[in-house]
Amino acid sequence: MANDRTGPEPRTARERLRLLREDFLDRADVIDGGVRALLAQLDLTRTDTDHDRVIDALMGVSRAADALRALARNDLAGADEAMNSMAYYAERARG
């Protein structure tokens, strides 16, 4: 039976990978923008435990963006390092 599929041609693996990498970079930029916006709202002179946990959480989120960028450039070692760092900051933020 002939292919009944209509619509655009399926993308090649190379095109899908390119789009995935662009998506990772776009998501990393959105994450960084959100972190910057939250940092702008924080009183960075505070040093109490709750505030430190918020900073640790933001560091973890920032490291997630770093992991996405590393994956986009096919740097698995860099992505692994960023994800380990992200886990470290997440654990600190949990207290």
N, CA and C atoms as a LAMMPS dump frame, in Angstrom:
ITEM: TIMESTEP
0
ITEM: NUMBER OF ATOMS
285
ITEM: BOX BOUNDS ff ff ff
-5.0000000000000000e+02 5.0000000000000000e+02
-5.0000000000000000e+02 5.0000000000000000e+02
-5.0000000000000000e+02 5.0000000000000000e+02
ITEM: ATOMS id mol type element x y z
1 1 1 N 0.843 -1.176 0
2 1 2 C 0 0 0
3 1 3 C 0.888 1.24 0
4 2 1 N 0.517 2.217 -0.746
5 2 2 C 1.278 3.463 -0.839
6 2 3 C 1.21 4.216 0.492
7 3 1 N 2.172 5.068 0.698
8 3 2 C 2.217 5.875 1.911
9 3 3 C 1.076 6.89 1.86
10 4 1 N 0.133 6.78 2.79
11 4 2 C -1.026 7.666 2.831
12 4 3 C -0.749 8.95 3.606
13 5 1 N 0.426 9.086 4.07
14 5 2 C 0.773 10.23 4.912
15 5 3 C 0.768 11.521 4.088
16 6 1 N 0.129 12.533 4.636
17 6 2 C 0.107 13.819 3.96
18 6 3 C 0.813 14.839 4.831
19 7 1 N 1.146 15.954 4.274
20 7 2 C 1.809 17.009 5.042
21 7 3 C 3.279 17.099 4.667
22 8 1 N 4.016 17.831 5.469
23 8 2 C 5.421 18.036 5.135
24 8 3 C 6.207 16.727 5.203
25 9 1 N 7.264 16.679 4.438
26 9 2 C 8.137 15.517 4.436
27 9 3 C 8.77 15.34 5.811
28 10 1 N 8.999 14.104 6.207
29 10 2 C 9.653 13.9 7.501
30 10 3 C 11.058 14.512 7.483
31 11 1 N 11.458 15.046 8.592
32 11 2 C 12.77 15.681 8.689
33 11 3 C 13.855 14.622 8.774
34 12 1 N 15.003 14.981 8.292
35 12 2 C 16.145 14.082 8.408
36 12 3 C 16.643 14.094 9.844
37 13 1 N 17.412 13.094 10.181
38 13 2 C 17.969 13.02 11.537
39 13 3 C 18.844 14.238 11.816
40 14 1 N 19.577 14.682 10.842
41 14 2 C 20.447 15.852 11.03
42 14 3 C 19.621 17.104 11.309
43 15 1 N 18.512 17.266 10.612
44 15 2 C 17.639 18.426 10.816
45 15 3 C 16.983 18.372 12.193
46 16 1 N 16.532 17.187 12.597
47 16 2 C 15.93 17.043 13.93
48 16 3 C 16.946 17.371 15.013
49 17 1 N 18.183 16.924 14.841
50 17 2 C 19.228 17.207 15.819
51 17 3 C 19.516 18.703 15.879
52 18 1 N 19.559 19.363 14.73
53 18 2 C 19.782 20.807 14.697
54 18 3 C 18.664 21.538 15.433
55 19 1 N 17.433 21.143 15.189
56 19 2 C 16.285 21.765 15.859
57 19 3 C 16.312 21.501 17.36
58 20 1 N 16.71 20.307 17.747
59 20 2 C 16.809 19.98 19.164
60 20 3 C 17.871 20.843 19.843
61 21 1 N 19 21.018 19.189
62 21 2 C 20.062 21.863 19.748
63 21 3 C 19.601 23.309 19.878
64 22 1 N 18.912 23.805 18.872
65 22 2 C 18.371 25.171 18.953
66 22 3 C 17.377 25.289 20.107
67 23 1 N 16.556 24.265 20.278
68 23 2 C 15.587 24.273 21.375
69 23 3 C 16.296 24.295 22.728
70 24 1 N 17.352 23.509 22.873
71 24 2 C 18.124 23.52 24.121
72 24 3 C 18.679 24.903 24.404
73 25 1 N 19.226 25.549 23.376
74 25 2 C 19.804 26.884 23.567
75 25 3 C 18.723 27.904 23.912
76 26 1 N 17.585 27.81 23.247
77 26 2 C 16.475 28.717 23.549
78 26 3 C 15.988 28.533 24.985
79 27 1 N 15.862 27.294 25.413
80 27 2 C 15.414 27.015 26.782
81 27 3 C 16.431 27.525 27.801
82 28 1 N 17.71 27.361 27.497
83 28 2 C 18.754 27.856 28.404
84 28 3 C 18.667 29.373 28.536
85 29 1 N 18.41 30.057 27.432
86 29 2 C 18.271 31.514 27.483
87 29 3 C 17.064 31.933 28.327
88 30 1 N 15.963 31.202 28.2
89 30 2 C 14.764 31.507 28.996
90 30 3 C 15.057 31.286 30.482
91 31 1 N 15.74 30.206 30.791
92 31 2 C 16.1 29.927 32.19
93 31 3 C 16.96 31.053 32.737
94 32 1 N 17.998 31.429 31.995
95 32 2 C 18.878 32.505 32.458
96 32 3 C 18.132 33.815 32.639
97 33 1 N 17.212 34.111 31.745
98 33 2 C 16.409 35.324 31.882
99 33 3 C 15.566 35.297 33.142
100 34 1 N 14.996 34.136 33.449
101 34 2 C 14.207 34.007 34.664
102 34 3 C 15.057 34.153 35.919
103 35 1 N 16.252 33.568 35.89
104 35 2 C 17.159 33.689 37.039
105 35 3 C 17.554 35.151 37.237
106 36 1 N 17.89 35.833 36.147
107 36 2 C 18.254 37.26 36.256
108 36 3 C 17.102 38.077 36.832
109 37 1 N 15.893 37.805 36.384
110 37 2 C 14.729 38.547 36.881
111 37 3 C 14.522 38.293 38.374
112 38 1 N 14.68 37.056 38.789
113 38 2 C 14.519 36.745 40.213
114 38 3 C 15.635 37.366 41.05
115 39 1 N 16.858 37.328 40.544
116 39 2 C 17.964 37.948 41.28
117 39 3 C 17.752 39.448 41.427
118 40 1 N 17.166 40.069 40.426
119 40 2 C 16.912 41.508 40.495
120 40 3 C 15.91 41.85 41.596
121 41 1 N 15.076 40.893 41.962
122 41 2 C 14.07 41.131 42.997
123 41 3 C 14.568 40.805 44.405
124 42 1 N 15.686 40.102 44.493
125 42 2 C 16.172 39.673 45.806
126 42 3 C 16.981 40.758 46.492
127 43 1 N 16.901 40.754 47.804
128 43 2 C 17.756 41.608 48.625
129 43 3 C 19.053 40.838 48.843
130 44 1 N 20.069 41.164 48.067
131 44 2 C 21.319 40.414 48.113
132 44 3 C 22.17 40.735 49.334
133 45 1 N 21.697 41.637 50.188
134 45 2 C 22.436 41.917 51.425
135 45 3 C 22.026 40.966 52.547
136 46 1 N 20.93 40.243 52.349
137 46 2 C 20.478 39.294 53.376
138 46 3 C 21.42 38.098 53.439
139 47 1 N 21.557 37.552 54.629
140 47 2 C 22.434 36.393 54.797
141 47 3 C 21.783 35.288 55.618
142 48 1 N 20.47 35.335 55.793
143 48 2 C 19.805 34.302 56.593
144 48 3 C 19.711 32.988 55.813
145 49 1 N 19.384 31.936 56.514
146 49 2 C 19.359 30.59 55.941
147 49 3 C 18.357 30.46 54.805
148 50 1 N 17.163 30.997 54.983
149 50 2 C 16.155 30.904 53.92
150 50 3 C 16.631 31.597 52.653
151 51 1 N 17.239 32.731 52.811
152 51 2 C 17.742 33.463 51.658
153 51 3 C 18.863 32.684 50.972
154 52 1 N 19.742 32.087 51.755
155 52 2 C 20.82 31.274 51.189
156 52 3 C 20.259 30.093 50.401
157 53 1 N 19.171 29.524 50.879
158 53 2 C 18.548 28.407 50.167
159 53 3 C 17.964 28.859 48.841
160 54 1 N 17.405 30.054 48.801
161 54 2 C 16.885 30.594 47.54
162 54 3 C 18.039 30.797 46.547
163 55 1 N 19.14 31.345 47.032
164 55 2 C 20.305 31.542 46.166
165 55 3 C 20.812 30.199 45.649
166 56 1 N 20.882 29.193 46.511
167 56 2 C 21.312 27.86 46.078
168 56 3 C 20.37 27.292 45.02
169 57 1 N 19.07 27.499 45.204
170 57 2 C 18.103 27.024 44.216
171 57 3 C 18.327 27.71 42.873
172 58 1 N 18.565 29.002 42.903
173 58 2 C 18.819 29.731 41.657
174 58 3 C 20.118 29.277 41.003
175 59 1 N 21.121 28.973 41.814
176 59 2 C 22.376 28.44 41.257
177 59 3 C 22.121 27.103 40.564
178 60 1 N 21.302 26.261 41.18
179 60 2 C 20.968 24.983 40.568
180 60 3 C 20.245 25.148 39.247
181 61 1 N 19.328 26.084 39.204
182 61 2 C 18.592 26.349 37.962
183 61 3 C 19.551 26.879 36.893
184 62 1 N 20.451 27.741 37.298
185 62 2 C 21.436 28.275 36.367
186 62 3 C 22.323 27.162 35.804
187 63 1 N 22.665 26.206 36.652
188 63 2 C 23.477 25.076 36.191
189 63 3 C 22.688 24.189 35.219
190 64 1 N 21.361 24.156 35.37
191 64 2 C 20.531 23.422 34.412
192 64 3 C 20.665 24.05 33.027
193 65 1 N 20.684 25.366 32.977
194 65 2 C 20.879 26.058 31.701
195 65 3 C 22.246 25.714 31.12
196 66 1 N 23.27 25.645 31.981
197 66 2 C 24.607 25.263 31.522
198 66 3 C 24.603 23.848 30.945
199 67 1 N 23.853 22.949 31.57
200 67 2 C 23.765 21.576 31.07
201 67 3 C 23.112 21.536 29.691
202 68 1 N 22.061 22.316 29.502
203 68 2 C 21.417 22.378 28.191
204 68 3 C 22.37 22.905 27.127
205 69 1 N 23.137 23.922 27.472
206 69 2 C 24.106 24.458 26.507
207 69 3 C 25.181 23.426 26.17
208 70 1 N 25.628 22.704 27.18
209 70 2 C 26.636 21.665 26.936
210 70 3 C 26.066 20.568 26.034
211 71 1 N 24.838 20.161 26.288
212 71 2 C 24.214 19.154 25.434
213 71 3 C 24.057 19.66 24.005
214 72 1 N 23.741 20.933 23.859
215 72 2 C 23.577 21.506 22.524
216 72 3 C 24.875 21.454 21.721
217 73 1 N 26.004 21.537 22.407
218 73 2 C 27.287 21.468 21.689
219 73 3 C 27.901 20.066 21.752
220 74 1 N 27.078 19.102 22.193
221 74 2 C 27.472 17.699 22.254
222 74 3 C 28.639 17.465 23.212
223 75 1 N 28.698 18.254 24.26
224 75 2 C 29.736 18.157 25.286
225 75 3 C 29.16 17.37 26.462
226 76 1 N 29.266 16.053 26.386
227 76 2 C 28.664 15.214 27.415
228 76 3 C 29.365 15.362 28.755
229 77 1 N 30.664 15.551 28.744
230 77 2 C 31.391 15.746 30.001
231 77 3 C 30.943 17.047 30.666
232 78 1 N 30.792 18.102 29.88
233 78 2 C 30.324 19.377 30.414
234 78 3 C 28.9 19.287 30.931
235 79 1 N 28.05 18.562 30.219
236 79 2 C 26.663 18.38 30.662
237 79 3 C 26.621 17.587 31.956
238 80 1 N 27.447 16.557 32.049
239 80 2 C 27.497 15.749 33.263
240 80 3 C 27.965 16.583 34.45
241 81 1 N 28.992 17.39 34.241
242 81 2 C 29.503 18.254 35.317
243 81 3 C 28.434 19.242 35.759
244 82 1 N 27.745 19.846 34.798
245 82 2 C 26.696 20.816 35.128
246 82 3 C 25.542 20.146 35.864
247 83 1 N 25.181 18.937 35.456
248 83 2 C 24.08 18.247 36.139
249 83 3 C 24.48 17.832 37.552
250 84 1 N 25.729 17.423 37.736
251 84 2 C 26.187 17.111 39.097
252 84 3 C 26.172 18.352 39.969
253 85 1 N 26.594 19.47 39.407
254 85 2 C 26.567 20.733 40.141
255 85 3 C 25.131 21.145 40.447
256 86 1 N 24.248 20.948 39.489
257 86 2 C 22.837 21.253 39.679
258 86 3 C 22.278 20.434 40.845
259 87 1 N 22.623 19.148 40.895
260 87 2 C 22.162 18.281 41.983
261 87 3 C 22.717 18.748 43.328
262 88 1 N 23.965 19.185 43.33
263 88 2 C 24.584 19.687 44.554
264 88 3 C 23.806 20.891 45.094
265 89 1 N 23.525 21.845 44.204
266 89 2 C 22.789 23.042 44.647
267 89 3 C 21.36 22.715 45.02
268 90 1 N 20.753 21.764 44.347
269 90 2 C 19.387 21.352 44.707
270 90 3 C 19.366 20.76 46.114
271 91 1 N 20.359 19.96 46.418
272 91 2 C 20.433 19.36 47.76
273 91 3 C 20.64 20.453 48.816
274 92 1 N 21.482 21.405 48.531
275 92 2 C 21.699 22.524 49.477
276 92 3 C 20.407 23.321 49.655
277 93 1 N 19.684 23.541 48.57
278 93 2 C 18.45 24.337 48.646
279 93 3 C 17.381 23.611 49.456
280 94 1 N 17.393 22.291 49.402
281 94 2 C 16.417 21.536 50.187
282 94 3 C 16.706 21.597 51.674
283 95 1 N 17.936 21.882 52.014
284 95 2 C 18.292 22.045 53.431
285 95 3 C 18.671 20.807 54.146
